[in-house]
Every structure is written in C-alpha cells, then in structure tokens.
Amino acid sequence: MKFPLRASLAAVALTFAVPAVMADTIKIAYIDPLSGAFAPVGQNILNSYQFVADKANAEKWAGEHKFEVVGFDNKGSPQESLNVLKTVIDKGFRYITQGNGSAVGLALQDAVNKHNERNPGKEIIYLNHAAVDPDMTNSKCSFWHFRFDSNSDMKMEALTTFMAADKNIQKVYIIGQNYSFGHQVTRAAKEYLARKRPDVQIVGDDLHPIGQVKDFSPYIAKIKASGADTVITGNWGADLALLIKSAKDADLKANFYTYYASTTGVPTAMGAAGIDRVKYVGYWNVNNETFAGKDIVEGFKAKYKDDYYSMATYSVLAAMGQAVKQAKSIEPAKVAVALEGLNFKSLNGDASMRKVDHQIQQPLYIATWVKTNGKDVKFDQENTGMGWKTNQKIDAFVASQPSSCQMKRPG
C-alpha cells in the first residue's frame, strides 16, 4: 500500500515542480475608419489582420499565446480616435494598431506617450501599420511606437530613384491631400527630384481637402493645362480612386506615380485606362519574384471575396510573435524591448525594426498596372483581369533614411 502512495506524492511534486505554460490572448485594438469615405480600406485591413491572426494562432507564432484583433471605428477623426483609445484602454487592451491617416497617428502617438507616463506598469504599445509621416520616427519618435510601413520619405527616395532613369519625364505635377502626410509627400518630391533630376520641371502643386472632394475634374483640367507628362500623388482610398477616375474620363495622358494605387477601389476606377500609365511604390507586390504570400492571397480571396494587399498586417504579427517568444512575456514594456532591433522575415523578405527610431527597414517595390499574363502577373485585383507587374525590387538600404530621433526610454 505504501508504493502507490509514494508514487502519488511524486506525481504531485512533479506537477508543482513543472508548471504548465500559461497561455494568454494578445488583444490588439484596431483603430481606423470603418464608416465613411475610407471605410472600404479600413475594413479590408481589419479583415487582413484577422485572417493573418488566424494563421499565426494555428502556426503558434507567439507560442501558446493567441492573437485577437478587434476593430473600432474612429471615423477617420483624430478626436474620435482619442475617444476610442480611452474606450479600449478601459476594456483592457494593451496593444493598439492604426494606419489610415498620419494626423490620427500623431494624435494617438502623443496620447499613448501621456498614458504610459501616467500609468507605469500599465503601458500600451502603438503598432503603426500605415501612418507614414516621417516625423513619427524623427522629431516625435517614441519608445512605445513602432512603424511597420516605410515612411513617406523612404518611399519617395525609392520612387524618385526609379523616375530619375526615365528621360521621358520632363514635367511633373504634384497633387495630394491637405494634411501632414500630403505636405510631406510634396516636400520630398520636390527635394529629391531637384537632387536627382534638376532638369525636371515642377509645373503644378495642389493640396485638396482630405475625403471631401467628390469631383476631381477641375484638378485634372489644371494638370492637363500644365502640360505635365507625370503626376505624383500620395492620395489613398476614395481620394485616389476618384482622382484616377477623373483622369480617365478626361483622357489625361500623363503617367501616375502613386503610393496607394493597389488599395481598395482604385483598380476598378482606373481599369484599362491605367494600363502602363499607373505605378506605385510600396513594401510588397502580390506578383513578387517568388509569389511569396500566395497562400494568404488565395485564402483571403476565398473567404472575403476581396484582395489581400496590406502586407504590414503580416509584418506586425510576425514581429510580435517573435518578440513575445523572445521576451517570454506579453507585457508591453518587455515586448517593446524585444521589438527594438528585431530582425524578422516578412512576405517581402528580410526586415528589421531599427532600434534608434523604431522605423522598419525593408525592401520596396515599384510596380506597373498591366494585364495579367499567367506568368509574372498571375494575380489580378478586383476581378479586373489586370494586376501589378514588378518593375524593380529595391533593397532596404537604398530607401533607408537617416533619423533625427532622440529616443527617450523608460528608466
């Protein structure tokens, strides 16, 4: 009778000696437009996050911990975003993600800093998937903010390097949305073209209210009258779709160099009129050199009848999973330390989160709108029969920019 008792005691002792791994849910609040003019883009990115989260959970990117991404509508408003931030903090979220609008991003960044200063031990991290104002990782850089999209200067560096080789470009018109990001695009386009192609003439420069213009034909008429052969725009969402549609209706022959022509609504708006005329610079092309991400693209299409294009959703969760494993914790303060300087793989190849300013360093793509051909352009967008052909993949170091960040770290 003594032997079974000893065995039972030994089993109990072993149970206490090796505690089970505690699995927690990493809850991420997605704060972006889910209503209004930019809702289609916002909903697409939320779906993308949730689709990748399911994959991450199934493949245990964060070990036994699970990701949960919950959407909150900020209506595209900085003030509404601050109200949402209070709500998600009250609900116990320790991670937020946002991207659609740098004005919103700057407001959230400041609010997160203030919250964390006042609430030691209850910090939150801001995972930025698309707000690309360079100031967010320069003069306004923060230990609690990590940007997973290349900033607008990095993209303009890549774009103008590509443009500089095209001697057909002689007259450039710049048009953008009248907020922080639009101003940064205009500034960088002028500076970088002057450095690389001083012979190029800037024949126009317009900024319009964001999300308010329903008819861009007066702007297109100005572009036509200027004699521009090339248009540079940082417009996104409905503002880009409507701009492209007006250009098509007016039979504008200029080529468009964009940041966001692959986002919801734009492919349909430009259709065949955009073939060989519209390009974008971005961190990924679904028709990349190895078709990396093919399984996600096809799975997302099957589930949502929509296109997966926001690869930053993959980068955020891939980096987070690796950082959580490295930190052996889901506490934001520990995860932030692990994210700093992190090297990880995304769908565009090797990426790193630069420690000095928390700006991702990653390859960039230049791509042109063409007909699909089943070879290097297999995937179309929005069932148009047209998709993006890679012109050039640009190494991370080419687009990399110096940082003026003076990082203030806890303690």
N, C-alpha and C positions, 0 to 999 in steps of 0.2 A: 504493500500500500504506500510505502514511502517514496518509491521511484516515480510514480505518476505525479505525486505532489511536488517533488523536486523539478520534474520536467515542466510542470505548470508554472512554478515560480520562475524558472529560467526563461520560459516563453514571455512571461510578464515583464521580466527585467529587460529582455531583448526589445520588447515593444517600446519601452520607455527610453532605452538607450539609442534607438534609431527612429526619431520622429518622422512621420510622413511629411512629404513636401507639401507645404500649404499653397494651394492654387488660388489666385485671386484674379478678378476681372479688371483689366486696364481699361477704364472708361474714358473715352475721348469725346468731348463735345464739339461737334462740327457747327461753326457759327458762320453762315453765309446766306446769300439770298435764296429763299425757297418760294418766293412770291415776287410779282412784278416783272419788269423787263428782263432781268438777268436770271430769273428762276430756272430756265432750261439748263443753263450752265451749272448753276448751283445744285440742281437735282442730279445731273449727270455725275458730278464729282462726289456727291454723297453716296450714290449707288456704287461708284467706283471704290470708295473707301470700304463700304460694307462687303462688296464682293471680294476684295483683297483680304479683308479681315477674316472672312470665312476660310480662305485658302491658308492664311497664316495660322489660324487656330487648328485646322486639320493637320498642318505640317509642323506644328509646335515651334513656330519661330521664336516665341518667348518662353519656351519650355512648357511647364504645366499651366502657365498663366494664359488667359484668353483676352483677346481684344473685343471691345464693343464700341462702335461708333454711332452716336446718336445725333440726329440733325436738329438744329434750332434755327429758325428763320430770323435773320437780322434785317430783312427788307433792304439790304444794301446801305443801311444808315449807320454812321459811326455812333450816334447817340443810342439807337436801338440796340446796337452791338454791346454797348456798356450795360444796358439793362439786362440783356441776355446773359452777359458774363456774371452779373450778380446772381441771376437765377441758377446758373449751372454750378457756381460755387456753393450755393445753398443746397444744391442737390448732391453735393459730394464729389463732383468731377475735379480731378487734379491735372487733367490734360485738356487743352483746347486746340483746335485747328481752325484756320481761316486762310483765305487767299484772295477772294474776289473783291479787290479794291484796297489800294495802299493807304487811302485815307482811313479806312476802317482798321487796317493793320496797325497803323501808327497809334490810333486811339487805344486799341487793345493792348499793344505793347506797353504803353505808358501805364494803363490801368493794372496790368499784371505786375509790373515793377512795384507799384504802390501797394498792391495787395500783399505781395511777398515780403516787402519791408515791414509791414504792419503785423504780419501773421507768420512769424518764424515757426517752422515745423509743419506749416500747412500750405506750403508753396504750391504754385501751379506752373506748368510749362506750356508755352505757346509754340506749337508746331506749325510753321508757316509753309503752306503748300503752293502759294502763288502770288502773294503780295510782293512786288519786285522793286519798290522804291529803294535805291541804293542806300539812302540814309539809315534804313533799318538795321544795316550791318556796318554802318560807318559812325556818323556822329551820334546816332541814337541806339547804338548796339547795346544788347542786354544779355546777361548770363542766362536769362530764362527764356530767351527767344532763339529758335533755330530755324533757318530758312532752307527749304528743300527744293527751291526753284532758283535758277540762276538769275541774278538781279538784272535790271534793265540795261545797265552799263555793260555787263558781260555779254548780253545778247547783242547789243549794238556793236560791240567790238568784233564779234564773230560776223555779224551781218555786213558791216562795212568793209571788213577784210575781204569777204566774198565779192561784194559790189565793186571794190576798187579794181578788180581784174577785168571788169566788163567796160570796155572803152565806149560802148554804145550809150552808157549812162552819162548824160550831159546836163540835164535839167531836172532837179528834184523838188518835189512839193511835199511838205510835211503836214500831216493833219492828225489831231489827237484829241483825247478827252481832257477837259479843263479841270484837272486835279493833279495831285502831286506826281503820279506816275506819268501822266501826259506831258507835264513840264520836263520831267527827267529825260523822256524819250527825245523831245525836241532839242534839248541842250546837247545830249550826247550825239545825236545825228549830225548836228552842225559841227561840233568839235572834231569828231572822228573823221568825217568826210574832209574837212579842211586840212587835217593832218595827212590823210592818205591819198586824197584826190583833190588838190587845191583848184584844179581846173573845173570841177563840177560846180554848177551854179544853183543856189537855193532860190527858186523862183516863187515860193509861197510858203506860208507857215500859218496854219489855223488851229485854234483850240475851240471846241464846242462844248456845251453843257453835257455832262455825262447822263445817259439814259433818258434824255428829254427830246432829242431830235427825231422826228418821225419821217422827215423827207430830207434827204441829203442832196437833192438835185441842185440847190443853189451853191453848195460847196463844190460839187462836181463841175458845175459851169465855170467856177473860178479856176479850177485845176485845168480844165480844157483851154481856157483863155490864156493861161500862163505859158502854154506850150510845153508843159512838163512831160518828160518821157518816163518818169519814175515817180511813184508815190511811196512814202514811208509812213506807216501808221502803227501806233500801239493799241488801236481800238480793239475791243473784245466784245463778245456777246452780241446783243441786238445792235449795238452801235457799229460793229464791223459788218454784220450781215446786211444792214440797211445801206451802209456806205457802198459796199460791193454791188448791191442790187441797183443802186442809183447809177453807178459807173457802167454797169451792164446796159441799163435802159438808155443811157446817153451815148452808148457805143464809144466810151473812153478807151483809147488805145494804149494808155500808159500801163506799165508793169507795176504791180503792187508788191512791196516788201513789207511783210507783216510779222507780228509776234504770235497772233492767235487765230489764223485762218483755219486751223483744224478744229476749232471749238464749235459747239452745237449751233446749228442754224446757218453757219457761214457756207459750208459746202453746198447746201441746197440753193442758197441765194446766188452764188456765183455760177454754178452749173458749168455748162460747156464754155461759157464766155470767159471763164477763168483759166482755161487750159493754156499752159505755157506762159501765162501772164501773172499768176499769183504765186508768191513764195512765202514761206515762213521760216523763222529761226526758232528753234525750241530744243528741249532736252531729249527728245525722242522722236522717232518716226516709226509707226507701226510696220511700215515696209523697210525695216532696217536690214543691215547686211546679213544677219543670220535669222531674221524674223523672231528675235527674242521677244517673249511675251505672247507668242501665237496662241497658247492655250488660254490665256486670260482674255485676249481679244475675242476668240471664238466662244468661250464660255459666257462672257459678258453679253455678247450679241444674242446668244440663245436665251439668256434669262431676261434681259431688259429690252430687247429689240432696239438696241442703241449701240453707239460706238465707244469703246474704251480709248481715251486719249490722254487722260490726266495721270501720267506715269508717276508723278510726285506722290500719289496715294500709295503706290508700291514702295517708293523710297522711304517714306515716313515710317511705314510699318516694318520694313526690313531693318532699318536702323534702330527703331525702337526695340524690336525683338532681340537684336544683338546686344544692345545696351542693357536691357533688363537682365539678360543672362550674365553679362559681364559684371553688372553691379550686384547681382544676386538680390535684387530688390526691385519693387515697383515704386518706391518713394521718389518723387520728383527730384529732390536735391541730389540723391545718389545717381539717378538715371542721367541727370544733366552732366555730371562729371564724366560718366561713361560715354555720353554722346560727343563730348569735346574731343576733337582729333580722331574720331572714329572712322576707320576705313571699312567700307562695305560694298557689296555688289547690288546693283540695281539692273533694270532692264536695258539700260544704255551702257553697261559695263562697270568699270571701277569708279567709285565715288568716295569722297571723303568730306567730313564735316570739319572745316578749318577751325582750329581752336581759337585763333586770335579774334575772330569776329562772328563765328557760328554761321558762316556762309558756305553752303555746299559748293564743292569743286567737282565738276562733272563734264563729260563730253557734251557737245551741242551739235545739232543737225541743221543743215539748210536743205529744204525740200521744195519741189515744184509740183503744182496741181496738173495732173495728166490723166489720160485714160488708163484704166487697169489693163495689164497685159498678161497676167498669169505667171509672170517671171519675177522681175524685181519690183513690180507693183501688183501684188496679189490682192491686197485688201482695199476695198473702196470705202467711202464714207457716205452715210445717209442714203444708201442704196442708189447712188447716182451713177455707178459704173465708172467713177473717177476716184482717184486717190493720190497719194503723195509719193513722188519719186525722190529718193535721196540724191542730192547734188554733191554734198560733202558732209563728212563727219569730222568735226573739229575737236581736237584734243583739249582736255580741260585746261592745260597750261596756256593755250593760245588766247582763250577768252578771259582768263583769270585777271583780276584787277587788284591793285594794292588797297589796303584798308587803313582808314584813319581811326579805327575803333580803339578806344581806351577802356577795355573791359573792366567793369567793377564786379569783382567776385565776392560771394558771401564769406564773411570771416576775415 
